[in-house]
């Protein structure tokens, strides 16, 4: 369904908004892949502590991608979800295959913060184009990530902190 608002945009503005949304979609899909890689890369004393945190992060990044894809669809195009495009186009730092849990979590945290900033800058760019629907969508997504970052960062730090061995009673 093409939105009524997108029908009032000039073709040049619509194309520019589509390019902005597609770029952010690639970033969101890359972050979701990073979250999945983090899930399998991080080994801690108690991996079951981290799994709910990883699931929450992965689900949230997928929701961000879905919301952006919906914005592209509402502008009359089909979102491009191909992994090759995501890899080639993502503006996020790459996820390292080697390294420890703390480094992997730092990379993903940096990517999360970077995506929130990119979403906000993209929101402002679509507002300047007169695409207020995309502006609202991207602004909401940026604010949502910014609200979650401190909570998720503390959960991740707590989960990888070395835990004391269980007390033994003799």
C-alpha positions as CSV (number, residue, x, y, z in Angstrom):
1,X,0.0,0.0,0.0
2,X,1.5,3.3,-1.1
3,X,0.8,6.0,1.5
4,X,-1.0,9.1,0.7
5,X,1.9,11.2,1.9
6,X,4.3,9.5,-0.5
7,X,2.0,10.4,-3.4
8,X,2.6,14.1,-2.6
9,X,6.4,13.9,-2.8
10,X,8.2,14.8,-5.9
11,X,9.8,11.8,-7.7
12,X,13.3,13.1,-6.8
13,X,12.3,13.4,-3.1
14,X,10.7,10.0,-3.1
15,X,13.9,8.4,-4.7
16,X,16.2,10.2,-2.2
17,X,14.0,9.0,0.7
18,X,14.1,5.4,-0.7
19,X,17.9,5.5,-0.9
20,X,18.1,6.8,2.7
21,X,15.7,4.1,4.0
22,X,17.5,1.3,2.0
23,X,20.9,2.4,3.5
24,X,19.4,2.2,7.0
25,X,17.8,-1.1,6.2
26,X,21.2,-2.5,5.3
27,X,22.6,-1.2,8.6
28,X,19.8,-2.8,10.6
29,X,20.2,-6.1,8.9
30,X,23.9,-6.0,9.5
31,X,23.4,-5.3,13.2
32,X,20.9,-8.2,13.3
33,X,23.6,-10.5,11.8
34,X,26.1,-9.1,14.3
35,X,23.8,-10.0,17.1
36,X,23.4,-13.6,15.8
37,X,27.2,-13.9,15.5
38,X,27.6,-12.5,19.1
39,X,25.2,-15.1,20.3
40,X,27.5,-17.9,19.0
41,X,30.8,-16.2,19.7
42,X,30.6,-15.2,23.3
43,X,31.5,-17.8,25.9
44,X,31.0,-17.0,29.6
45,X,30.8,-18.9,32.8
46,X,27.0,-19.0,32.4
47,X,26.0,-18.7,28.7
48,X,22.3,-19.1,29.7
49,X,22.5,-15.7,31.3
50,X,23.3,-14.1,28.0
51,X,20.8,-15.9,25.8
52,X,17.8,-13.9,26.8
53,X,19.7,-10.7,26.3
54,X,20.9,-11.8,22.9
55,X,17.4,-12.8,21.9
56,X,16.0,-9.5,23.0
57,X,18.6,-7.6,21.0
58,X,18.2,-9.7,18.0
59,X,14.4,-9.4,18.0
60,X,14.6,-5.7,18.5
61,X,17.1,-5.2,15.6
62,X,14.9,-7.3,13.4
63,X,11.9,-5.1,14.4
64,X,13.9,-2.1,13.4
65,X,14.7,-3.7,10.0
66,X,11.0,-4.6,9.5
67,X,9.9,-1.1,10.3
68,X,12.3,0.4,7.8
69,X,11.4,-2.2,5.2
70,X,7.7,-1.2,5.7
71,X,8.7,2.5,5.0
72,X,10.3,1.5,1.7
73,X,7.2,-0.5,0.8
74,X,5.0,2.5,1.6
75,X,7.0,4.6,-0.8
76,X,6.1,2.1,-3.5
77,X,9.3,0.0,-3.7
78,X,10.3,-3.5,-2.6
79,X,12.9,-3.5,0.1
80,X,16.2,-5.1,-0.9
81,X,17.1,-7.7,1.8
82,X,19.8,-9.5,0.0
83,X,22.8,-10.3,2.2
84,X,25.3,-9.3,-0.5
85,X,23.9,-5.8,-0.6
86,X,23.9,-5.6,3.2
87,X,27.5,-6.6,3.5
88,X,28.5,-4.2,0.7
89,X,26.4,-1.2,1.9
90,X,26.5,-1.3,5.7
91,X,28.0,1.7,7.4
92,X,28.5,-0.2,10.7
93,X,31.9,-1.4,11.9
94,X,32.5,-5.1,10.9
95,X,32.1,-7.8,13.5
96,X,35.5,-9.5,14.2
97,X,35.5,-13.3,14.1
98,X,38.4,-13.5,16.6
99,X,38.6,-11.9,20.0
100,X,37.1,-12.3,23.4
101,X,33.6,-11.7,24.7
102,X,34.3,-8.1,25.9
103,X,35.7,-7.1,22.5
104,X,32.7,-8.6,20.7
105,X,30.2,-6.9,23.0
106,X,32.1,-3.6,22.6
107,X,31.8,-3.9,18.8
108,X,28.1,-4.7,18.9
109,X,27.5,-1.9,21.4
110,X,29.4,0.5,19.1
111,X,27.3,-0.6,16.2
112,X,24.1,-0.1,18.2
113,X,25.1,3.4,19.1
114,X,26.2,4.1,15.5
115,X,22.9,2.8,14.1
116,X,20.9,5.1,16.5
117,X,23.0,8.1,15.2
118,X,22.5,7.1,11.6
119,X,18.8,6.7,12.1
120,X,18.6,10.2,13.6
121,X,20.7,11.8,10.9
122,X,18.5,10.0,8.3
123,X,15.4,11.2,10.0
124,X,16.5,14.8,9.7
125,X,17.5,14.2,6.0
126,X,14.0,12.9,5.2
127,X,12.4,15.8,7.1
128,X,14.4,18.2,5.0
129,X,13.1,16.4,1.9
130,X,9.5,16.9,3.1
131,X,9.0,13.1,3.7
132,X,7.5,13.5,7.2
133,X,6.3,9.9,7.3
134,X,9.8,8.6,6.9
135,X,11.1,11.3,9.3
136,X,8.6,10.1,12.0
137,X,9.5,6.4,11.4
138,X,13.3,6.9,11.6
139,X,13.0,9.3,14.5
140,X,11.0,6.8,16.5
141,X,13.4,4.0,15.7
142,X,16.4,6.1,16.8
143,X,14.7,7.2,20.0
144,X,13.8,3.5,20.7
145,X,17.4,2.4,20.3
146,X,18.7,5.3,22.4
147,X,16.3,4.3,25.2
148,X,17.4,0.6,25.1
149,X,21.2,1.1,24.8
150,X,22.0,1.8,28.5
151,X,19.7,-1.0,29.7
152,X,21.2,-3.5,27.3
153,X,24.7,-2.4,27.9
154,X,24.4,-3.0,31.6
155,X,22.8,-6.4,31.1
156,X,25.6,-7.4,28.8
157,X,28.3,-6.1,31.2
158,X,26.6,-8.0,34.1
159,X,26.4,-11.2,32.1
160,X,30.0,-11.3,31.2
161,X,31.4,-10.2,34.5
162,X,33.4,-13.1,36.0
163,X,31.2,-14.8,38.6
164,X,32.4,-16.1,41.9
165,X,32.6,-19.9,42.1
166,X,29.9,-21.4,44.2
167,X,30.6,-21.7,47.9
168,X,31.4,-25.2,49.1
169,X,30.2,-26.4,52.5
170,X,32.2,-29.1,54.3
